[in-house]
Amino acid sequence: MGTHVIEAGFPANGDAEFEAVRDIAESTEATTCALARIVDDDVETALDTGAGMVHIFASTSDVQIEDSMHATREDVKERAVKAVERVAEAGASPMFSPMDATRTDPEYMDEIVEAVSEAGVEWINVPDTCGVGTPARFADLVKRIDEHTDARIDVHTHDDFGMATANAMAGLEAGADQVQVSVNGIGERAGNAAFEEVVMAAEGVYGVDTGIDTTKITEVSELVAEYSEVSVPVNKPVVGANAFAHESGIHAAGVIENSDTFETGVMKPEMVGARREFVLGKHTGTHAVRQHLQQSGFTPTETEVRHITRRVKDRGAEKERVTVSDVRRFAQELGVDSREEAGA
């Protein structure tokens, strides 16, 4: 699909993950990135996979430094510098992530960013680890970090308050060069910024050519849902079953006439490998029913369309699932002419 970097895993987590990262590094043209803590063994294991990038992460918020790492600010900074220097020395691209950046003391953030920058870091990842950022504040954080480094900036956002994609786009607006995303938004707790949302927001809303083959987005979403056994909510943006589905009579009528009336106008279903659908239910109007009938080979009169629409609405109001087969049956029971009959 043209994805630029694949962060394949945390090799120090075990043999299986090490082998997975190594195999991905060997079999893809995309840059493969391996995760590592600021621990010597982690860094060496990540380098041994052959990954072209090593993403070194360390807690920088006081609560995580003290109660997760059981370390001090100075210790974290020294170990981060050492890890970055080792990755650079090995010829891989070092990325450093000040974990929990949105809850880190700004002055300490300045200090550690400057330190790893002097050590040769190529990327600074800005993570909203606990999902507490807002677009405006996250943009300010990215701008501040950019003032203290010559490295390129990458952002990593979480969806605890439903703002992962918005924060990611705000980071890009503020000067970030790259976004860490996951297909279907899978990630810790409420998840990460979703691959499909960020790509299509950049392409459609901002008019940016991301280099991603967007026509494969639906396919890869379905693959990830299948293999991860994490289903996609029907109302999920871009890839949910209802993303391009219309039930409301007003919406359906408008979309049949011109899809731009009640869709974004900058993201069409075929752009992501999906199809537009007209859902049948209590909000269905005559336009959608007429289209379903005509596609099924019927030539209904306006009176017949209204009669069948009423049956669809009544069935939908009873919270019954209404299918195209039901519409065909209603037409047959009403004796609606069909093209097959006309040909006979």
C-alpha positions as CSV (number, residue, x, y, z in Angstrom):
1,M,0.0,0.0,0.0
2,G,3.0,2.3,0.2
3,T,3.2,2.5,4.0
4,H,6.5,4.2,4.8
5,V,7.5,2.6,8.1
6,I,6.3,-0.6,9.8
7,E,6.8,-0.6,13.5
8,A,6.9,-4.4,13.7
9,G,7.2,-5.0,17.4
10,F,9.3,-5.2,20.5
11,P,12.0,-7.8,19.9
12,A,13.1,-8.1,23.5
13,N,9.6,-9.3,24.4
14,G,10.5,-12.9,23.4
15,D,11.8,-15.2,20.6
16,A,8.5,-15.1,18.7
17,E,8.4,-11.3,18.5
18,F,12.1,-11.1,17.7
19,E,11.6,-13.6,14.8
20,A,8.5,-11.6,13.6
21,V,10.4,-8.3,13.5
22,R,13.4,-10.0,11.8
23,D,11.2,-11.6,9.1
24,I,9.4,-8.4,8.4
25,A,12.6,-6.5,8.1
26,E,13.8,-9.1,5.6
27,S,10.7,-9.2,3.5
28,T,9.5,-5.7,3.0
29,E,10.8,-2.6,1.2
30,A,9.3,-0.3,3.8
31,T,11.5,0.8,6.7
32,T,11.1,-1.7,9.5
33,C,11.2,-0.2,13.0
34,A,11.9,-2.2,16.2
35,L,11.0,-1.0,19.7
36,A,13.5,-0.8,22.6
37,R,13.5,0.5,26.1
38,I,16.6,2.4,27.3
39,V,18.1,-0.9,28.3
40,D,21.3,-2.2,26.7
41,D,19.9,-5.7,26.0
42,D,16.8,-4.2,24.4
43,V,18.8,-2.0,22.1
44,E,21.1,-4.8,21.0
45,T,18.2,-7.2,20.4
46,A,16.5,-4.6,18.3
47,L,19.6,-4.1,16.2
48,D,20.1,-7.8,15.8
49,T,16.7,-8.0,13.9
50,G,18.2,-6.0,11.0
51,A,15.5,-3.3,11.5
52,G,16.4,0.0,9.7
53,M,15.0,2.1,12.6
54,V,15.1,1.6,16.3
55,H,12.4,3.4,18.4
56,I,13.8,3.9,21.8
57,F,11.3,5.0,24.5
58,A,11.6,6.1,28.1
59,S,9.2,7.6,30.5
60,T,9.6,11.3,31.0
61,S,6.6,12.3,33.2
62,D,7.4,12.3,36.9
63,V,4.7,9.9,37.8
64,Q,6.0,7.3,35.3
65,I,9.7,7.9,36.1
66,E,9.1,7.4,39.8
67,D,6.4,4.8,39.9
68,S,7.0,2.8,36.6
69,M,10.7,3.1,35.9
70,H,11.7,3.7,39.6
71,A,14.4,6.0,38.3
72,T,15.4,9.7,38.3
73,R,15.2,12.4,35.6
74,E,18.9,12.5,35.3
75,D,19.2,8.7,35.0
76,V,16.6,8.6,32.3
77,K,18.3,11.3,30.3
78,E,21.8,9.6,30.6
79,R,20.4,6.2,29.5
80,A,18.4,7.8,26.7
81,V,21.5,9.5,25.3
82,K,23.5,6.2,25.6
83,A,20.8,4.3,23.7
84,V,20.6,6.8,20.9
85,E,24.4,6.9,20.5
86,R,24.5,3.1,20.2
87,V,21.8,2.9,17.5
88,A,23.4,5.7,15.5
89,E,26.8,4.0,15.9
90,A,25.3,0.7,14.5
91,G,24.1,2.5,11.4
92,A,20.3,2.3,12.1
93,S,18.1,5.3,12.4
94,P,17.4,6.3,16.0
95,M,14.0,7.5,17.1
96,F,13.5,8.7,20.7
97,S,10.1,8.8,22.4
98,P,9.7,10.8,25.6
99,M,6.8,8.6,26.9
100,D,3.8,10.4,28.4
101,A,5.0,13.6,26.7
102,T,1.7,15.4,27.3
103,R,2.1,15.0,31.1
104,T,5.8,15.8,31.2
105,D,7.2,18.9,32.8
106,P,8.0,21.2,29.8
107,E,11.4,22.3,31.0
108,Y,12.5,18.7,31.5
109,M,11.1,17.9,28.0
110,D,13.3,20.7,26.6
111,E,16.3,19.3,28.4
112,I,16.0,15.6,27.3
113,V,15.1,16.5,23.7
114,E,18.2,18.7,23.4
115,A,20.3,15.9,25.0
116,V,19.2,13.2,22.6
117,S,19.5,15.6,19.7
118,E,23.1,16.2,20.5
119,A,23.6,12.5,20.6
120,G,22.5,12.1,17.0
121,V,18.8,11.3,17.2
122,E,17.1,11.5,13.8
123,W,13.4,11.4,14.9
124,I,11.7,12.6,18.0
125,N,8.4,10.8,18.6
126,V,5.8,12.9,20.6
127,P,3.5,10.5,22.3
128,D,0.2,11.3,23.9
129,T,0.5,8.1,25.9
130,C,-2.5,8.4,28.1
131,G,-4.7,10.2,25.5
132,V,-5.2,13.4,27.5
133,G,-4.1,15.8,24.7
134,T,-6.3,18.2,22.9
135,P,-5.6,19.4,19.4
136,A,-4.6,22.9,20.4
137,R,-2.4,21.8,23.3
138,F,-0.9,19.0,21.4
139,A,0.0,21.3,18.5
140,D,1.7,23.7,21.0
141,L,3.7,20.8,22.4
142,V,4.9,19.7,18.9
143,K,5.9,23.3,18.1
144,R,7.8,23.6,21.4
145,I,9.7,20.4,20.8
146,D,10.5,21.4,17.3
147,E,12.2,24.5,18.7
148,H,14.6,22.4,20.7
149,T,15.7,19.9,18.0
150,D,16.9,19.6,14.4
151,A,15.4,16.0,14.3
152,R,12.3,15.3,12.4
153,I,9.1,14.9,14.4
154,D,6.8,11.9,14.6
155,V,3.5,11.8,16.6
156,H,1.8,9.0,18.5
157,T,-1.8,9.7,19.8
158,H,-4.3,7.7,21.8
159,D,-8.1,7.7,21.6
160,D,-9.2,7.8,25.2
161,F,-11.3,10.9,24.6
162,G,-11.9,10.2,20.9
163,M,-9.3,12.8,19.8
164,A,-6.5,10.6,18.4
165,T,-7.0,11.5,14.8
166,A,-7.7,15.1,15.5
167,N,-4.6,15.3,17.7
168,A,-2.5,13.6,15.0
169,M,-3.7,16.0,12.3
170,A,-3.0,18.9,14.7
171,G,0.5,17.6,15.1
172,L,1.0,17.6,11.4
173,E,-0.3,21.1,11.1
174,A,2.2,22.1,13.8
175,G,5.1,20.7,11.8
176,A,5.3,17.0,12.4
177,D,6.6,14.9,9.5
178,Q,5.1,11.5,10.4
179,V,2.2,9.9,12.3
180,Q,2.2,6.5,14.0
181,V,-1.1,4.8,13.2
182,S,-2.7,1.4,13.5
183,V,-5.2,-0.3,11.2
184,N,-8.7,0.0,12.7
185,G,-7.2,2.0,15.5
186,I,-6.2,-1.0,17.5
187,G,-4.0,-0.2,20.5
188,E,-3.8,0.1,24.2
189,R,-7.1,0.9,26.0
190,A,-9.3,2.9,23.5
191,G,-6.7,2.5,20.8
192,N,-4.4,4.6,18.7
193,A,-4.9,7.0,15.8
194,A,-6.4,4.9,13.0
195,F,-4.5,4.3,9.8
196,E,-7.6,4.7,7.6
197,E,-8.7,7.9,9.4
198,V,-5.4,9.7,9.3
199,V,-4.7,8.8,5.7
200,M,-8.1,9.8,4.4
201,A,-8.2,13.0,6.4
202,A,-4.8,13.9,4.9
203,E,-5.9,12.9,1.4
204,G,-9.5,14.2,1.5
205,V,-9.7,17.1,3.9
206,Y,-6.1,18.5,3.5
207,G,-5.6,17.5,-0.2
208,V,-2.2,15.8,0.5
209,D,-0.9,13.0,-1.5
210,T,0.3,10.5,1.2
211,G,1.7,8.0,-1.3
212,I,-0.7,5.4,0.2
213,D,-2.7,3.2,-2.1
214,T,-6.0,4.0,-0.5
215,T,-8.0,1.6,-2.6
216,K,-6.7,-1.2,-0.4
217,I,-7.8,0.3,2.9
218,T,-11.0,-1.7,3.2
219,E,-9.2,-4.9,2.3
220,V,-6.5,-4.4,4.9
221,S,-9.0,-3.4,7.5
222,E,-10.9,-6.7,7.0
223,L,-7.7,-8.7,7.2
224,V,-6.7,-7.1,10.5
225,A,-10.2,-7.6,11.9
226,E,-10.0,-11.2,10.9
227,Y,-6.6,-12.0,12.2
228,S,-6.8,-9.9,15.4
229,E,-10.3,-11.1,16.1
230,V,-11.1,-7.5,17.0
231,S,-14.3,-6.5,15.1
232,V,-14.8,-3.1,13.5
233,P,-17.7,-1.1,14.9
234,V,-20.4,-0.5,12.2
235,N,-20.1,3.3,12.7
236,K,-16.3,3.3,12.5
237,P,-15.2,6.1,10.1
238,V,-14.0,5.1,6.7
239,V,-14.1,1.3,7.2
240,G,-17.3,0.7,9.3
241,A,-20.2,-1.1,7.6
242,N,-22.2,2.1,7.8
243,A,-19.5,4.5,6.7
244,F,-21.1,4.8,3.2
245,A,-24.5,3.5,4.1
246,H,-27.7,5.7,3.8
247,E,-31.1,5.0,5.3
248,S,-32.7,8.4,5.8
249,G,-35.0,9.1,2.9
250,I,-33.7,12.7,2.6
251,H,-30.1,11.5,2.5
252,A,-30.7,8.6,0.1
253,A,-32.6,10.8,-2.3
254,G,-29.8,13.4,-2.3
255,V,-27.1,10.8,-2.7
256,I,-28.8,9.1,-5.6
257,E,-29.0,12.5,-7.4
258,N,-25.5,13.6,-6.4
259,S,-23.3,11.7,-3.9
260,D,-21.8,15.0,-2.7
261,T,-25.1,16.1,-1.2
262,F,-24.8,13.9,1.9
263,E,-21.3,12.5,1.7
264,T,-18.0,14.4,2.3
265,G,-17.5,15.2,-1.3
266,V,-13.8,14.5,-0.9
267,M,-14.0,10.8,0.1
268,K,-15.9,8.4,-2.1
269,P,-16.3,4.7,-1.3
270,E,-14.3,3.5,-4.3
271,M,-11.4,5.6,-3.0
272,V,-11.0,3.1,-0.1
273,G,-12.2,0.0,-1.9
274,A,-15.7,0.1,-0.4
275,R,-19.2,0.4,-1.9
276,R,-22.1,2.7,-1.2
277,E,-25.2,1.1,0.2
278,F,-28.7,2.1,0.8
279,V,-29.9,0.6,4.1
280,L,-33.6,-0.4,4.4
281,G,-35.4,0.5,7.6
282,K,-37.9,2.8,9.2
283,H,-36.2,5.9,7.8
284,T,-36.1,4.6,4.2
285,G,-37.6,6.8,1.5
286,T,-39.2,6.1,-1.9
287,H,-36.0,6.9,-3.8
288,A,-34.0,4.1,-2.2
289,V,-36.9,1.6,-2.5
290,R,-37.4,2.5,-6.2
291,Q,-33.6,2.0,-6.9
292,H,-33.7,-1.4,-5.1
293,L,-36.7,-2.4,-7.1
294,Q,-35.3,-1.3,-10.4
295,Q,-31.9,-3.0,-9.7
296,S,-33.9,-6.2,-9.0
297,G,-35.6,-6.0,-12.4
298,F,-39.0,-4.5,-11.4
299,T,-40.7,-1.6,-13.2
300,P,-42.9,-0.2,-10.4
301,T,-45.5,2.6,-10.6
302,E,-45.2,5.5,-8.2
303,T,-48.2,4.1,-6.3
304,E,-46.5,0.7,-6.0
305,V,-43.2,2.3,-4.8
306,R,-45.1,4.2,-2.0
307,H,-47.0,1.1,-1.0
308,I,-43.7,-1.0,-0.7
309,T,-42.0,1.9,1.1
310,R,-44.7,1.9,3.7
311,R,-44.2,-1.9,4.3
312,V,-40.4,-1.4,4.6
313,K,-40.9,1.4,7.1
314,D,-43.4,-0.6,9.2
315,R,-41.1,-3.6,9.3
316,G,-38.2,-1.4,10.2
317,A,-40.2,0.3,13.0
318,E,-40.7,-3.2,14.5
319,K,-36.9,-3.4,14.7
320,E,-37.0,-6.1,12.1
321,R,-34.1,-6.4,9.7
322,V,-35.2,-5.4,6.2
323,T,-33.3,-6.9,3.2
324,V,-33.5,-6.5,-0.5
325,S,-35.1,-10.0,-0.6
326,D,-37.9,-8.6,1.5
327,V,-38.4,-5.7,-1.0
328,R,-38.5,-8.3,-3.9
329,R,-41.1,-10.3,-2.0
330,F,-43.2,-7.2,-1.3
331,A,-43.1,-6.4,-5.0
332,Q,-44.1,-9.9,-6.0
333,E,-47.0,-10.0,-3.5
334,L,-48.2,-6.7,-4.9
335,G,-47.9,-8.0,-8.4
336,V,-45.4,-5.4,-9.6
337,D,-44.4,-5.8,-13.2
338,S,-40.8,-7.0,-13.9
339,R,-38.6,-6.8,-17.0
340,E,-38.4,-10.6,-17.1
341,E,-42.2,-10.8,-17.3
342,A,-42.3,-8.1,-20.0
343,G,-39.7,-10.0,-22.0
344,A,-41.7,-13.2,-21.7
